[in-house]
Amino acid sequence: MALSLAVRKGDKISIGDHCLEVKAIMPPPRANAASPIIVAVDGGEDILVSEESKTKLLPEVFVFSGLGHTGNKRRLAFDAPRNIPIRRLR
């Protein structure tokens, strides 16, 4: 099961020793679809995350955008081994 976090532009998430930043959130491409989200890891190049397929961020760490149970269209779902800590940074 993936870890799912609601996100906003500017949010930062720790993934092991790395930092993911949410750079932009685009409008959903159609009704009942998740918003595409632009992220960057450790200040690197922009990565487009969508609901279409999992995107590899780091070795063994994949992400996709998804809908929450309340219909929130701005969520990132992480698929990673349990020994890689994933936390929201304040």
C-alpha positions in Angstrom: 0.0 0.0 0.0 1.3 3.5 -0.9 1.7 6.3 1.5 -0.5 9.2 0.3 0.0 12.8 1.4 -2.1 15.9 0.5 0.3 18.6 -0.9 0.4 22.3 -1.8 2.9 24.3 -3.8 6.0 24.8 -1.8 5.6 21.7 0.5 8.7 19.8 1.2 8.9 16.1 1.9 11.9 14.2 3.3 12.5 10.9 1.5 15.4 9.2 3.4 18.3 11.6 3.0 16.7 13.5 0.1 14.3 16.4 -0.1 11.3 16.6 -2.5 9.8 20.0 -3.1 6.3 20.5 -4.7 7.1 23.2 -7.4 3.6 23.4 -9.1 0.2 21.8 -9.2 -1.6 21.9 -12.5 -5.4 21.7 -13.1 -6.8 18.2 -13.5 -6.9 17.1 -17.2 -10.6 16.0 -16.9 -13.3 15.6 -14.3 -12.6 13.0 -11.6 -8.9 13.0 -12.4 -5.9 13.8 -10.2 -4.0 17.0 -10.7 -0.6 16.6 -12.4 2.1 17.8 -9.9 5.6 19.1 -10.7 8.2 18.2 -8.1 12.0 18.4 -7.8 14.3 16.2 -5.6 17.3 17.9 -4.0 16.9 21.0 -6.1 17.3 19.0 -9.3 15.3 19.2 -12.5 11.5 19.3 -12.5 9.7 16.0 -12.6 6.1 15.7 -13.8 4.1 13.3 -11.6 0.7 12.1 -12.9 -1.9 9.4 -12.2 -1.1 7.7 -15.5 2.0 5.8 -14.2 4.4 5.6 -11.4 7.4 7.9 -11.7 10.8 6.8 -10.3 12.2 9.5 -8.0 15.1 7.6 -6.4 16.2 4.0 -6.4 13.3 2.0 -5.0 11.1 5.1 -4.6 8.2 5.7 -7.0 5.4 8.3 -6.9 2.1 9.1 -8.6 -0.6 11.6 -8.1 -4.0 10.4 -6.9 -7.4 11.3 -5.5 -8.0 11.1 -1.8 -11.0 9.5 -0.2 -12.6 13.0 0.1 -12.0 13.8 -3.5 -8.8 15.9 -2.8 -7.1 16.2 -6.3 -3.7 17.2 -4.9 -2.1 14.1 -3.4 1.1 12.3 -3.9 1.2 8.6 -3.4 4.7 7.1 -2.6 5.6 3.5 -3.2 8.8 2.7 -1.3 10.2 0.1 1.0 9.2 0.6 4.6 12.9 1.2 5.7 13.0 4.4 3.7 11.4 7.1 5.9 9.0 9.6 4.2 8.0 12.6 6.2 6.5 16.0 5.6 9.0 18.8 6.5 7.8 21.8 8.5 
